[in-house]
C-alpha cells in the first residue's frame, strides 16, 4: 500500500512542475481535452492563475502527486464572471470568495483520503484568511461529490470552452450548522473557528431553489473505495 504525505503547499519549481504535469496527463492525455494552456512540449498545463494561486497537494512515498487542488482569492477565469455575478452577492467584494479549481486525483491511485484532505486544507486556509465563501464550478456529474463536503449548486449550467458543461457551486464556510447536517468531513475543522450567525441560513435565504441537494442523502457513505467516484477533472 502506498503511503501518503500530509497536505503540502507547493512552493518549489519541482513541486509545481509535478502538479502541472499531472494536469496534462489527466486533461490532455486521459480525457483528450484541447486546452489553450497546455504545453505539449513540456507536457504541462499551467495558466495565469498559477501566478497568484496556492497549490495544495498530497504526495506518495514514491514522490508522485496523489491529488492536488488550486485556490485563489477573488481571482477566477473570465468565463466565470457571468455565472458568479448574481444579485445575492451584492455587498460582497471579490476578496470574499475563495475560488478553487484544478482539483484532481491521480488516476494511478485510488486514494479515499487524498481529496478530502485537500478540501480540509483549503477550507482551513480560507477560514484563516477570513474568506466567507468558497466558490467553484465543476462538471455536472461531480456535483454529488461536492455536495458531500457541503458545497451546493447555486446557478444555471454554463459552458466553459475548454471544460464543457459546468455548474457553479458554493460553500458558505462559516455556516457550521449546515456542515453538521451534511455530516461533512469539514465539520471538525469548522469547529476550530467561531461560528458567525450572519451566515447561518444565508444560502437558504438567497438560493432557496438549491438549498437541498438532490439525488443524494446527507452523509452518503461508500462501502468500498472503488465505489467512490474519482475527481479526475474539474
Secondary structure, DSSP 8 states (H G I E B T S, - for coil): ---B---EE--SHHHHHHHHHHHIIIIIIIT----TTEETTTTEE--GGGGT-EEEEEEBTTS-EEEEEEEEES---GGGHHHH--GGGTT--GGGEEEEEEEEE-TT---SSHHHHHHHHHHHHHHHTT--EEEEEE-GGGHHHHHHHT-EE-S--EEETTTEEEEEEEEETT-HHHHHHHT-TTHHHHTTS---GGGTTHHHHH-GGGSS-SSS-TT---SSGGGS------
